[in-house]
């Protein structure tokens, strides 16, 4: 499968894409554990069906020390015993922040309150920014049919 467009090579979109990639790298510096960031990015990408982002965030999470067992269970996190309460709160937040059309209200007050029990205000802002960024990146990659499978951990750092 070939991409419809070369996002980085486009004279029109290239500069914007480079700024988006810079923003994506800046997200790594936010006060949210790296493994939590990667689990959230992976879950958002799974929901949206973004293969290239699933590829990327699976490999980045593994490189950050995440286990294959936990990565394989992200899609079924509610039934899996391997996630902490903090991670569960972040994953539920990510799902509602991604499925805004399904819920009609975005992140519910209950899910927000649960996340606020596990994360401080800066970390909540990090979750908001990460979920929003991942949804934008997923859509761009899906629309242009970016292929998955050849990403190497650290490739864009």
Rosetta blueprint (number, residue, H / E / L):
1 X L
2 X L
3 X L
4 X L
5 X L
6 X L
7 X L
8 X L
9 X L
10 X L
11 X L
12 X L
13 X L
14 X H
15 X H
16 X H
17 X H
18 X H
19 X H
20 X H
21 X H
22 X H
23 X H
24 X H
25 X H
26 X H
27 X H
28 X L
29 X L
30 X L
31 X L
32 X L
33 X L
34 X H
35 X H
36 X H
37 X H
38 X H
39 X H
40 X H
41 X H
42 X H
43 X H
44 X H
45 X H
46 X H
47 X H
48 X H
49 X L
50 X L
51 X H
52 X H
53 X H
54 X H
55 X H
56 X H
57 X H
58 X H
59 X H
60 X H
61 X H
62 X H
63 X H
64 X L
65 X L
66 X L
67 X L
68 X H
69 X H
70 X H
71 X H
72 X H
73 X H
74 X H
75 X H
76 X H
77 X L
78 X L
79 X L
80 X L
81 X L
82 X L
83 X L
84 X L
85 X H
86 X H
87 X H
88 X H
89 X H
90 X H
91 X H
92 X H
93 X H
94 X H
95 X H
96 X H
97 X H
98 X H
99 X L
100 X H
101 X H
102 X H
103 X H
104 X L
105 X L
106 X L
107 X L
108 X L
109 X H
110 X H
111 X H
112 X H
113 X H
114 X H
115 X H
116 X H
117 X H
118 X H
119 X L
120 X L
121 X H
122 X H
123 X H
124 X H
125 X H
126 X H
127 X H
128 X H
129 X H
130 X H
131 X H
132 X H
133 X H
134 X H
135 X H
136 X H
137 X H
138 X H
139 X H
140 X H
141 X H
142 X H
143 X H
144 X L
145 X L
146 X L
147 X L
148 X L
149 X L
150 X L
151 X L
152 X L
153 X L
154 X L
155 X L
156 X L
157 X L
